[in-house]
Amino acid sequence: MFADKPKTDIKQWVNKYRNIKSFILTEINTLKFKNNKLSNAVRIALVVGVTVNAIPAAYAQDDEEKVTTEKIVVTGTRISRDEFASASPIQVLNVDDAKQAGITNVGDMLQRISLVNGTQIDNTINTNSGNSNATEAPPAGGVGSVNVGLRGLGAERTLILLDGNRLGASGVRGAPSQPDLSLIPLDMVDRIEVLSDSASAIYGADAVAGVINVILKDSFDGAQLSVNITSPSDAGGEVKQLSFVTGAEGERFKFIFGGEYYERERIALGDRVDCIERKEINASTGEQYNYCRNGFPDNAALSSNDASGNIWNFYTPGQSNLTNPLTGQPVPNWSNQANIPDVWSAQYPFLGTQVGNDRFTLNPDYSDVPDRLRSDLVSPVTRFSLMSSGSYFPEWGEQDNIAITFATSYFHRHLTNKASTEQIYPGIPALIPYENSEGNIVLNADGTRDLVPNPLNPFGTDALPIITIDNLKQERDVELDHFRFSTGINGDLPGQWAKDNGWTFDLFASYDRGDGAASQPIMDERNLIFTIETLRLDSNGELACGVPIVANNTWGGIISAQDCVPVDFFNTGLYGNSGDSTGSLTAAEAGYLIGQRVNRTVVTQSVLSGFTTGELFSFDNGGTASLVVGVEARRDTIDSQADFNGANGLIVAESPGTEGITAGARTINEIFGELSLPILREVDGAHDLTVDLAMRYTDESNFGGENTERVRVTYAPLDWMSFSAAYGTSFRTPNLREQFLGDQFDGTSGGSDPCNGAAFADGSPAVYDPGLETRTQLTLDNCVLSGANPFTLGSQGSTTIPVKIGGAVDNLLPETSDQTTFTFKAQPIDNDDMSFDFSITYFDIEIENTIQSVSAGFILDRCFSDVPGLASPFCSLVGARNQNLSEATRFVADVDASFVNIGAEVSTGYDLNTRLGLNYDNYDIVWTVQATFQDERSQTIIKDDTLPNGGKDDFVGTFGTPEIRLVTQLMFNMGDYSLVYSGRFIDETSRFIRDPATSGSTCLASNAGASAATITGDPDVYLDCVAESAFYSDLSLTWTPNDTFSTTFGISNITDESPATVSSGQGNDRGGRMTGSGYDQVGQSVFWLAKYKF
């Protein structure tokens, strides 16, 4: 573009560009970078990438044949525009580039882009969290789903389109409300367009954070076979992928058909870590203590045999230091913690001699560490997909520009997801009744039952075994089928005026149906109660259980005795942690207690839409105004059913995993319009001045109607530079999950109860230390009023508190939002030897009446800390404590965290995109950089001026919400060869929000206290809750000798960069490895792919 410009013009451009450079530097430096070497290095690289590399090209002029980088036409509104020529902030993702980085599926492709922020639902968020081994509730998209959310605002605020039309949701369990991106076969995808602008008025009222438009291949002539193998350096995670595409084209038709088979092996947590690591930092010196520790007991039992008052006992084969008070004999194979072997002092000298409750936490044979290491880090999956589409162009008189289209697809997914084995701890009585010779229970003179020692309880006191067993592994078998069919007709409108003004129409209809089922082993609570509560010695002195039937004649039917099997929960076969086994019930016991929980989920979506578009009039000094007018009708339904046990919580579990019936429907009718007014074109001082207006009216059957609008002004002073500003609104009614989710139970750690005194205890065994107390007197008083002892609660360990989450169709209000976007785009260099594009976008999204399930921890904190007398409205969501429990275990009964409207959510920040192309005689180079700087991602649940920042919490820098995300790719093309380097950066994050005054970490202040294990000198420590930044690099070489064959060999994660690690249980982690935040869980992998066209 500079070849025809005199030197003075070039110098003027350079001066203008230097001003742009100064602007970029100023904007980037105002971001709150931490004093982190890697962060600073990334910042410098970005500035260099945007400025230094571009300036010399202004003088690189010659008359050689032009070779420019490829430009892809994308959809910004409903008008095709180039990614950098368009004023809309759009990112276009190329599938071939993604494959050369080792990416094998659409979900991973999207989760790597810089626009994705916040915790993402992937194949690591479908396993146990590590904070508890209780049954884990399914994620929002269902078990095994992969969902993506832009701007840190969640997947429910990102609209997913397939070929420009809404894709239906599918999933298993719960109430999936988002499409599962893992189902789309990568080889059928042409490109993916990510619009990060206010798009509700154009694409759908719920496109709050943006739109992801997956564009499929629509034509192919011939056939192509592709194969991909990925082999990690470490165990597990191997991927095998086979796909084909075939098609044909004629004068009046085109057709394409393709399929894919995808298989990924399991990665167990133990394939990547050796233990569950606790990471503590000395609060005074900064010294770090890392050691293997896990506080979830196994091979244990609670009983009162120890004269010292200790109730914790452990299975110690061949050893005993306990006495049965009924017989006066030793309790065989059982001891208190003194007999637990010391396996830690040699490896961790700083721990010193351990006594009391800390001994079992440090010996993996007495905790559930082996079970956790056997659970999934990355779930295995098998997928099979078929897709086809076609178009027919009929001859209908003068209407020769008509196309009749269809598309159909079938997606199948199967996985067996393995979470940590569920703990069980049934109460076993010391004494049981017995029968006389006539089969009647023997009674005392006062009418009470006469009792004898229970042969199935060796302790002689009531005991509670704590065990994990092979029969009750949390292995969820999931099958999902998704069917989609769409058809449409488009073409020119009839009539001369319509023809002269280019008026066209497009009618479209689609139907999606997702049908999934999930099953997993469970222990029947009714049978467990029956076998324990009816256990007795029969008239022959043998163990028996159940209730005999006395009456022989019945009215209206036949009564038969319910089966019952006595279960020995102290059988030595249930204790141990060897190999892949953790102990098993006998076949008869398992047949009686163990069953299957089954869920089935059906989600459907029906869409009928149509629009017409064309030109209206022309401006004297501008272009031609265009108008789009359309309508859309949609019906969404869900029917998710649990079996009787699951629906009624009749499952033996720390958290019962209750899941009510989720069933409901909604109808949405919409009218939309878009008007583009190109007021000025190619005049002095304005290469382009365009105003775009859009409006959509949405009427939802359960929540009424509302308008959404968007206005955008684009000004381009030169043909290579444009500025745009946009303002838009959204109206998001609650989705099917938020409206109709049947009561579903999850769990939160007992540490969330503000009355838990364990965090303020010191020593081993831990004793309450007033010097560590940080709770207010108000909180302590409310604890006492609720029936808790805030100094002893939790002293014998914490249990999981059940958390109920349910839909609230009758109580919710729709969300509304305002979004402002400013975008600067430039293509200052576009000549024979070089092309350079860059764009900077500022975004500001503010949501009111945000629909959310508030965390159980927040509810509990506000209940006990807001006002005296437990008068906070949050207390109505907290279940009363069971006064029959001991003070040490009297946690709140449950927490209701069903969906509510909260105050506000805000997401602001900057996007930077650059693309540099260099063309030489024998090779060319393309370098792209995409980065997002998250300035604010805040939430205000309740505005409270008495709190810092008025109750607003800014989550930037917390787990899942890094301040910086960056993706870069450098491609060298030489003849038949292409060398590609890909890199991505994830900034440092922490569990706790930053100090509003200093923007510094609050880890120390938020969790400082004494170590749970006795470290020499008993220093105050805090848990390591900082996830360090990470940079991943991939490298590949592609050889394309001809038009029919190509092959790629590459290495992903060249440096074998591990995920950031924290102290286990500090966040969304698996054994301390951060998950759901973009970190690579697989490690270094070699990949090979080849495709052959014939």
N, C-alpha and C positions, 0 to 999 in steps of 0.2 A: 504493500500500500504506500510505501515511501518512495518508490521509484520515480514518481512524477512530481514529487515535492521538492522545491528549492531548499538549499541548506538552511536558509533563515527560518523556514517553517519547521525544519527538523529541530533546530535549536530551541524554537519556541515550544515544540512538543516536549523536548527534554526538560525545559524549565517547568512546564506543567506537570510532567511526570515526577520531578523532584518534589513538587508540592504534594503530589499523591503519596510519595514515599514518606514525606514528613507526617502526613495524616496517619498512614498505617503505623508508623513507629509510635506516634502519640497514643493511638488507640490501644495498641498492644501493651505499651508500657503502663497504661492506666489500669490494666487488669491486675488483680491481686495475686501475682506469682509468689510462691513460697520460696524461701532460700534453699533451693534444691538444685543440685548441679544438673540433673537430667532435665528438669523443667526449664532451667535457663538455657541449656543446650538446644532444646526444642524451640524455644522462643527465638534464639539467634538464627536457627535454621530456617524458620518461617520468614523472618525479615529478609534473609539472604535470598530465599526462594522467590519472594515477591518482587524484590527490587534489583539486587546486584546482577542477577542473571538476565534481567530484561534490558538494562540500559545499553550495554555494548551493541545489542542487536539493532539499535537505531541507526548505526553507521554501517552495518553490514549489508551493503547494497550491491547487486550485480544483475546481469541480464540473463542468468542461467534459467533453464526450464524450471518452472515452479513445481515444488512438491510440498503440499500442505498437509497438516494433520487432519484426520477424518472428523467431520462434524456430524452429530447425530440429531435428527429432528425429534423434538420432544413436545409434550403437551403441557403448556403452562396454564392456559384457560381451556378453551375449546379450539384454539388456533395453534397450528404447528409453528414452533419457533426453535431456533438453535439454543442450546443450553446457555451460552454466553451472550447471544444476541437478545434473548428473551429477558425481560425485566424481572420475571418471576424467579425466586430463589429455588432453582431446580438442580438436583444432582442426578446424573445418568450413570447407572452401573452397567458395565459391560460384562456379559457372562464369560466370554473367552478370557478376559483379563482376570476374572475371579478364579477360573480354573487353573490358570498359570500361577496362582498363589496357593494352590492346594485346596481350594474351597470345593466342597462336594454337594452342597445343598443350599436352597434359597434362604433358609433361616440363618445359617452362618454368614452368608453373603451380606445380609442386611444388618445383622448384629455387630458387624465390624465397622460400619460407617460411623463417622463422627457425630452425626445428628442423633444417633441412638444414645440415650442417657437414662439413668435410673436402672434399678434391678430388672433384668430381663428374664422371661420365662424360657428356659432352654432345657437341655437334657441333664442338667445338674440340679435344677430346682424341683425335680420330680423324685428325689430321693430324700432320706431323712436329714433334717437340718443339723443335727449334732447337738442342739440344745436340749433335746429330750429324745428318748427312744419310744415315746408313745406314738400311737397311730397318727400319721401325719395327714392332714386334710389335703385334697388334691388342689393344684394351682387353679387359677381362674380359668385357664383354657382347657382344663381337664388333664388327666394323667397322660404324660408323654407328649404334650403339646409343645409347640415352639411359637411364641408370640413376640411381637416387636412393638415398642412404644417410643415415639419421638419426643424430644425435649424434656425427658424425665417425667412425663405426665401420664404414663401408663398406656398399655396396649388398647384400652377401651376408648382412648381419645385419638387414636390413629386409624384412619380409614384405609382399608385394604381393597384395592380394585384389581380385577383380572381383565385385561384388555379394555380398561376404562369403565368397567361395570362392577358393581359391588359383589364381592365374593362372600358366600355364606359361611357361617360358623360351623364348627364341628368339634367334637371332643367326647371324652368319657368321664363320667361322674361329675358331681357338682352341677354347675350351670354354665357350660362354655358359651361365651358370647363373642369370641373372636375367631377368625379363620386360623387354621393350623398351617403355618407356612411350610412346615416340613413335608407336606403332602405334595407340593408342586414339583414335578420332575425338572431338574435343572437343565437338561438337554433340550427341553421344549421351550425354554425361555429365550427370547431374543435380547431383551434388556429390561432393566427395572428403572423406573423414574420415581424419584423421591421429591415431592413438592412440600417444602417446609414453610408454606405461607398460609395465611388465613384462607381456607378453601371451603368453608361450610356453605357459603352461598352458591357455590358452583357444583361441588361434587356430593355434598351431603351435610346435613346439619350437625353431624357428630364428628366432622373432620376438624377437630379442635387444634391438635398439634400439627397436623399435616396429612398428606396422602401418599401412600405407596401404591404405585401402579405397576403391576407385573405384566409386561407385554410379551405375549407368546409369539412364536414363529407362526406366520400365517400362510407361508408357501414354501414348497420344497419340490425339486424336480429330481427324481432318482431315489436312492436309498443310502442311508449312512448308519454305520455301526460304530459305537463308542464303548470303550472299556476304561475303567479307572481303578487303580489299586493304591491304597494308602497303607503303609506299614510303619507304625511307631517304633522307635528305638526301644522303648520299655514295653512291658507286657500289656496286652489288651488294646482295644480301640482300632483294630484293623478294619478298613472299609473296602468293600467290594461293590462296584457299581457297573452295571451293564445297561446300555440304552440303545435304542434304535429310532430312526426317523425315516419316513418314506413319504412320498407324495408325487403328485402329478399336476400338470397345468395344461389347459387347452385354451381354445379361443374364447370359450364361454364358461369355463369352470376352473377352479383350482381346489386342490384337496391335499391335506396333510394328516398323517397318522404317526403316532410315536408312543413309545413306552419306556419304562425304566424299572429296573430291579436294583434295590439298594439294601445293603446289609452292613451293619456296624456291630462289632463285638463289644461286649461289656468291658469297662474298666472298673475294677474293684478299688475301693479306697486303699486297700492294702497293696495294690500294685504301684502306688505312688508315695505312700508314707508308711513308716514303720510303727508308729504309735500315735496316740492322741496326745499332742504336745501342749503343755501349759507353758506360757511364756510370761514371766514376771520381770518387772524392772524395779530396781531399788529406787525408791522415791527420793532419796537423798543423794546417792552417788551416781545413779544412772546405770549401775552394773546390771547385766541381764542374766536371769536364771531360766534356762530352758530345760525342761525335764518331762518325762512321760507320766501323765497323771490323768485319771478319769474317775469321776465321783459317782458313777452309776454302778452299784454293786451287782455281783453275780455270784452264784455258789454260796449264798449267804442265807441267814435266817435271823429273825428277831425273836428273842425269848428272854425270860428274866431269870436265867440260871446262875448268872454271875453275881456273887455276893457284893461286888463293888458297885452294882447298879448298871453296869454296861449291858445293853440289850443286843449288841451286834455280835453275831457268831458266824463262823465260816467253816466250810467243808474242808477238813484237813485229814486226808486218808492216813490211817494208822496212828493218828495223834488225837488226844483229847485232854482238855483241862477243865471240862465242865462236868457237873454232877446232876443226875436226875433226882429231884427231891422226893419223888414217889418211891423210887427203888433204892436210892442211896448209891447207885452204881454210876460209873462214868458214862457220859453220852458218847457212844462210839463214833469216831471220825469227825467230831465237831469240837471246835475250840473258839476261844475269843481271839482277838487280833494279835495277842502276844505270840501265837504260834504261826502267824503268816510269815513265810520265808522272806528274808531281806534280799531283794534282787536289785536294789537301787543305790545303796551307799557306795559301792565300788565305782559306779558309773557317774553318780552325782555327789561328790564329796561335800558340796555346800549344803546338802540336806541334813547331814548329821544323823543322829539316832532318832528314829521315828517311833512314836507310841500312839496308842489310842486309835481314833478313826482314820488317821492318815495312812496307816500301814496298808489297808486294802486298796486305797486309791493308787498306790504306787506299784502294786503287783498285778499285772494284767490277768493272772489266773483268777482274780477275785473281783474283777469288774467286767463290763461287757465290751472291752476293747476288741477281743477277737471277733465278736459279732459285727462291730462297727467296721472293722477292716475288711470283712467279707461283703459288706454292703456296696451298692453301686456308687461310684464317683460319676461315671457317665453311663447312662442306661444303654443296653443293647437295643437294636431296633431292626426290623425288616420291613421294607416298604415295596409295594408294587403299584405302578401307576400306568394308566392308559389314557391317551388324549387324542382327539381328532377334531378337525374343523374343516370347513369348506365353504366355498362361495359358488353360486351359479348366477350367470349374467344373462337373463332371458331377453329375447327380442319382443318387446311389447309396443309395436307400432313405432311412434316417434320417441317413445320412452326407451332409449337405448342405453341409458346409464343407470340401470337398476341392478341391484345385487341382493340376492337372497342368501343369507348366511346361516350357518349352524355351527355349534361347537358342543362337544360332549366329552366328559371325562369321568374316570373311575379311579379313585385312590383307595389303597388298602394299606393299613399299618398294623403291625403286630409287635408287641414287646412284652418282655417279662422283667418287670422292675423290682429290684431287690433293695429294701430298706433295712435298717438295723432291726434285729429280732426284738420282738415285744417282750418286755419284762412281765412276769406274772407274780403275784404274791398273795395267794389264798390264805386265809386264817384257818389253822388246823387246831382243833380243841385238844386239850390234854386228856380230857375224860369224855367218855361216850356212854350211852345207855346200853342195856343188854336185855335179852328176852328170857322168859321162863320156858319151861318145857311145853307150855301151851302156845307159845309164840307171842305172848303179850309182853309189853315193856314192864319191867320190874319197877315198882314205885316205893318210895319211902312212906313212913307213917303220915307225914304231912302232905302227901300227894305229889311231892316232887319226884323226879326220876332218880333212881339210884344209878350212880355212875361208876365206871371202872376205867383203868388206864387205857388210852387209845393205842393199840398196837402200831398204828401208822404215825405216831408222834414219839420220837426217841427222847424228847427233852423233859417230859413230865410236867411241862407248863404249856399254856397256850403259846403256839409258835406260828410265825409267819415266814415261810420260805420265800426267798427272792431269787428267781431263776429265769434263765432264758432257755428255750427248748427248740430242737429242730422242727418239731411238729407245728410250731407257731411262727415260722418265719414270715416276715412281711414281704411276700413275693406276689406282686400284682400282675396277673396275666391280662393283657389289654388287647382287644381287637377293635379296629375302627374301619368302617367303610364310608366313603364319601362319594356321592354321585352328583354330577352337575350336568344340566342340559340347558342350552340357550339357543335361541334362534332370533332372526331379525330380518328386516328388509330396509334398504336405504337406497337413495337415489335422488334424482332431480324432481322438483315439483313441476307439475304440468302448467302450461300457460306461457305466453311470450314474455310477460313482465317478469315472472319468476325465472325464466331462462336467462333473460338479459341481466338480471341482478344476482344470478348464481344461487338461487334459493334451493336448498336441499332438505330432505327429511330423513329421519332415522327412527325406526320403531324396533323395540328390543323386548324380549321376554326371557326370563331364566328361572330355573328351579334348582335349588340345592337341597340335599338331604344327607345329613350325617347320622350314622347309626353305629353306636359303639357299645361294647360290653366289657366289663372288668370283673374279675373274681380274685379272691385271695383267701387263704386259710384264716379261720377265726376259731376262738374257743367259745362255746355256747355257755353264756352266763347262767342260764336256767339249769342246765345239767350240772354245772360246777356247784351251784348252791344246793342242788338236790343231793349230790353225792356226799357233800360235807355235812349238811344239816340232818340227813336221815341215816348217817353212818351208825352202826350198832353191831353188837355181837348177837348172832341168832341163837336159837335154842341148842345148837350143836357147838357153840363157842366159835363159830366162823364169822368172819366179817360179812356184813350184808348192808345194803342200802336200798332206798325206795320205800314205797307205801303199798302194802298188800291190799288187794280188793276183797272186801268182806261179803258184800251182797252179790248173789248169783243172778238175781232177776233185776232187770232195769226197765225203765219206761223209755220208749222212743229210741233205743239203740243198745249197743253192746259196749260195756266198759272193760278195758283190758289194763292190766298193770303196766305202768310206765317203766321202761327199761332203766336200770341203774347199774353202774359198775363202780365198786370201791376203787379209789385212786390213791396210790401211795406217793405223795409228793416229797417224801424223803428217801425214795428209792435211789441207791447210789448211781443207777443208770441215768439219772437226770442231772448229775453234777459232773462237771469237767469242761475243758475247752481244748480239745485235741484235734488238730487238723481242721477239717470243715465241720466238725460236730461240736455241739454244745450240750448234748444229752437229749434223750428221747423218752417219751411215754411208751408203755407196752402197747402192742397192737390193739388189745381190748380197750385199754384206757383211751388211746387215741381215737378209736372208732366211736367211743361214747362222747368224748369232749370236743373233738375237732370237727369242724364243718367248713363250708365255703360261704363266703359272702359274695353276692352277685349284684351288680348294678347294670342297668341298661339306660342309655341316653340317646334320644332321638331329637335332632335339631333340624328344622326346615326353614327355608327362605324362598319366597316367591316374589318375583319382581316383574313389573310391567312398566315400561317407560317409553317415551317418545319425545323428540324435539325437532324443531325446524330452524334453520339458520340461513341467513343470506344478507345481502347488502341493502342499505336503505337510501343513502344519499351521499354526496361527496362534498367536502369542504373546499373552498376556493384555493387555499394554500396548504391543504392537507390531503388526507387520504379519504377512503370511503368508509362511512359508518356501517357497522355490522351489528346484527341482532340475533340472539338465540332465545327461543321460547320453548319451554318443555314442561312435561308433567311426568311424575313417577308415582307408582303405587307399590307398596311392599307389605308383605305379611310375614311375620316371624313367629315361629312356635317352638316350644321346648316341652319335652316330656322325659324327665329323668327319674327313674324309679329305683329304689333300693329294695332288697328283699326284706322279709319280716324282721329278721335279726338286726339288719343295718338300720332300718327305718325306726326301730324302737330302742336302739342302743343296747340290745341284749347280747353284748359282746364283752368278753373279759379283756379289759384294757385299762391302762392308766387314764387315757382319754377315750371314751367309749366309741368315738368315730361315728356317732349318730348322724344320719343323713336323711332328712325328710324328703317327701315327694316334691320335686320341682316341676311344676306344670303351669303353663300359661301361654298367652298369645297377645300379639299387638298388631295393629294395622297402622301404617304410616302413609299418608297421602301428601304429595308435595307438588308445588308449582314453582318453576324457577325461570329466571330470565337473565340475560347478560347483554350489555350494550357496550360496544367499543367505539370510541370517538377519537379518531386520529386527526386532531385539530390542525397540526402543522406537520409538514413533511418537506425536508430538504430546502429550507429557507435559511436566510442569514440568521445565525445565532441559534437555530433549532433544526437539527437534522430530524428530530421527531419529538412531538409533544402529543401524548395520547392519554385520554382519560377512559378508564374501564370501570363500568358499573355493573354490579351483580346483585340479585336479590332472590331469595328463596322463602317461600312460605311452607312451613311444616305443620301438619296436623297429626298428632299421635293419639290413638284411640283412648289411651288411659290417662293422658296428661294435657290434652288440648293442643292449641296451636300457637305459633309465634313466628315472627319474621327474622330472617338473618340477612345481613347486608355486607357488601364489600365495595370499597372504592379504591382505585389505584390510579396514581398519576405518574406517568413516565416522561422523563425529559432527557433527551439525548442531544447535547450541544454539538457533538461530532458523530460521525458514523461509527466510531469505535469506542464510544463512551456513553454510558447512560446512568441516570439516577432515577430511582423510583421510590415512592412512598405509598404504603397501603394501610388501610384500616378496615378491619372486618370484625363481625360478631358471630357468635355461634349459639345454638340452642340445642343442648344435648339432653334428651329425655333419658331416664334410667333404662339401661339395657335389660335383657331378659334375666340375666343373673341378678342384677340389682333389684329388679322387681319381684322375682318369683323364687329365688333360691330357698329351698326348703331348709329348715334349721340344720345346719351342718356344724359339727363340732371339730375344733382344732384344740390346741393346747398352748399354754404359756408356762414358763418356768415358775416354780414357787417363789423364786427370787423377785418376781414382779410384785408380790404382796408387800406393801409398805410396812406391814407389821412383822415381816421376817427379820429376826434379830441376828441371823447368821453372819451378815456382812459387818456386824459391829462386835464380833466375838474374836478372841485371840487365844492362841495356845492350842494344845492338842492333848486331851479333848478341848474343844473350843469353849471358852467361857466369856460371857458378855463383858465388854470393856467400855465403861462410860466415856473414856477418853476418845474412842473412835466414833461416838454418836454424832450424827449430823441431822437427824430428824428433828422437826420442831415439836414443841410441847403439844401443839394442836393435833399433830399427827398421832403422837403417842396416846393422847386422850381419846381420840376417835378409835384407835386400835383397841383400847381397853373396853370402850363402849360396845364395840362389835363382838366382844367375847374372846379377844386374842390377848395373849401375853407378849408384848412386843420385845421382850428380852430373852424369851426361851423358844419362841416359835422358830422352827427350822434348825434347832440344835441337834436334831437327829436326822438331818437331811431334808431335802425338799422334794415334793411331789409335783407332778404337772397339774396345773389348774385348767379344767375344761373351759374352752372359749366357744360360745355359740355365735355363728354368723348366719343371718337370714335375710331374705328379701323384705322390702318394705314398700310395696306398691301403693299402699294406702296412706303412707306418711311422708313420702319423699316429694321433693320439688325438682323440676328440671334444672340443670346447670345452665348458666349463661357465661359467656366470656367475651372479652375484648382483646383483639390482637393488633399490634402495630408493628409494621416491618419497614425498614429502610434498607435499600439495596443499591450498591454502587458496582457497576460492571464495566470492564474495559477490555478491549482487544487492541492494545496499542501497537502491536507488531504482527504483521501478517504479510510477509513477503516470500521470496523464493526460498530463502534459507532458514527462516525462523518464523514461528508463530508463538504468541504469548497472550494468554487470557487470564484475567483474575477477577474475582468478585468478593465483596465484603457485604455481609448482611447483618443488621442488628434486628433482633426480635424481642418482643415484649408481649407475653401472654398473661392475662389476668382472668382467673376463673372465680365466679361467685357461686354460692350454694353448692360447693363441690360435694359430689356424692362419694362417700368413702366409708369403709369399715375402720373405725378408729381403733387403734391398738389397745389391747387389754391393759398394758402397762399404763397408758395415759388415763384410761378410765379409773383404774385403781388409785393412781396418784391423786387425781382430782377428787375422788370420793373421800379419801382420808386426809387430804391436805388443804381443801378449799375453805370450809366453814365448820364451826363446832357442831357437835351433836349429830354428825353424819347426815346433815341436812342438805348436802350437795345433791343436785338432781342426778349426778352420775352414780350415786349410791343405789338408785333404783335399778341399775344395771348389774349390780354385784349380788351374788347369792350369799345368803346367811351362812355363817360358820356352823359346822356340826359340833354342838357342845358335848357330844358323846366321845369325841376324839380327845386324845391327850393334848396338853398345851403345846407340845413340841410339833404336833402334826395338824393343828387346827387351822388350816388355810381356808380362804374363802371357798365356797362350794363351786362357783362358776362365775363367768363374766359374759354378759350379753354384748357382743360387739357387732350387732347387725348394722346394716347400712343406714347412714344418716346423712343429712346435709350439714357440712361444716362451713366455716367462714369463707376462706379464700385460699387459692393456690396461685403462685406466680412463678413464671419461668422467663428469664431474660438472659441475653448473651449475644455472642457474635459468631458468625460463620465466616471462614476464609477459604476460598477455593482458588487454586492456581493451576494452570496448564501451560507447559513450555514445550515447544516442538522445535528440534534442530534437524536440518536436512543437509546431508553431505553427499558426496558423489557415490560412495559405496554403502552408506548406512544412514540411519536416522535415529534420533533419540526423542522420546516423549517422557516428560516428568510431570506428574500431577501430585498435588497436595490438597488434602481436605482436612480442615481443623475446625473444631468448635470450642469456644471459650464460654463456659457457663458462668455467668455473672451472678445470677440469683436463681435459686430453686426453693422457694419458701412456702410455708404452710402456716395458716392461722386457723386453728380449730375453733377457738373462741377468743375474740378480741378482749384483752384484759389490760387496761392501762397501768395496773399495779405491777405487771410483770415486765421484765426487760423486753424491749422492742414490741411492747403491747401484746405479747403472746405469740408473736411471729417467730417461727424457727426457720432458719435458712439452712438447707441441707447440702449446699455446695461444699464439697470436700468430705462428705460422709460416704459410707459404703454405698457403692452403686452410682454415685453422683460425683465423679471427678470434675475438677475445674477445667481440665483440658483433655480432649480426645483428639487424636491426630491419625490420619491414614495417608500414606504416601506410596507412590509406585513409580519406578524408573525403568523404562523399557528401551533396550537397544535392539534395533532391527537391522540385520545385515544379510542380504540375499535370502537364502532359505532358512536362516537361523534367527531366533528371537530370544534374547536374554532378558529376563524380567526379575527385578528386585522389588519386593513389597515390604513395607514396614508399618507398624502401628504402635501408637503410644497411648498409655493409660496413666493418668496422673495419680499421685498419692491421695489416699482417702483415709478416713478414720471413723470409728464407731460413733463418736459424739460430735455434735455440732460445734463449730468454731466459736471462740470467744468473740462476741459482737464488737468488743472494743479493740481487740488486737488482731483478730482473724487468725489467732494461733490455736493449736490443739488444746483441747480440754480433757484429754485422756487421763492425765494424772489427777486433776481436780475431781473428775467424775467417778473414778473408781479406786482411789487410793485407800489402802487399808492393810491389815496384816495378811501375810501369806497364809493360804489354806494348809500348807505343809510347813513344818518347822524348819526354816532356813537358819543356818548358824548365825547367831547374833540377833535373831528375831527382828529383822529390819522391816519397816513399813515398805510395802511394795504396791505396784499397780499392774494390772494385766495389760499386756501389749495389745493395743487395739488400733494400731496404725498399719494399714496396708500400703506397702511401698509402691512406687510407680514401676511400670514395666514397659519395655520396648521389645517388640517381636519382629523378627526378620525372616522373610521367605525368599528363596531364590530358585529359579527354574530356567531350563533351556528347552526351547521348542524347535523342532526340525520339520519343515514343510517342503519336501522335495518337489511336490507337484500339487495339482488341484484336488487330488483324490485321497491323499494320505498326509497325516501329520502325527507327530508323537512328542510328548513332553515328559521330561524327567526333572524332578525338583526335590527340594528339601524345605519343609516348613518348620518354622521355629529353629533356625539354624543353630542358635546358641543354646538351645534346650532351656530357655527361660521358664522357670517355674512360676506358678501364680503367687501373688503376694500372700504371705501367711500372717496370721494373728493367733493369739491365744485361743484355743478351741472354744467354741460357743460364744464368741464375741459378735458374730454377725451371721450373714448368709455364708456359712463356711461348712466344709466337709473336712473334719479332722484338722481344722485350722487353715485349710486352703480356701481362699475366697472364690465364691461361685456366683454366677448370674451377673457378673460385672465386666465381662469381656475378657477375662483372663483365660489363657489356654490351659486346659486340663490334660491334654493328650501328651504334650511334650514334643521333642524333635521327631519328625516323621519323614520318611522317604515316600514320594508319590510318583506314580507313572500313569500316564493316560495316553491313549491312542484313538484315532478315529479314521475310518476308511469309508470313502464314498464310492458307490458303484451303481 
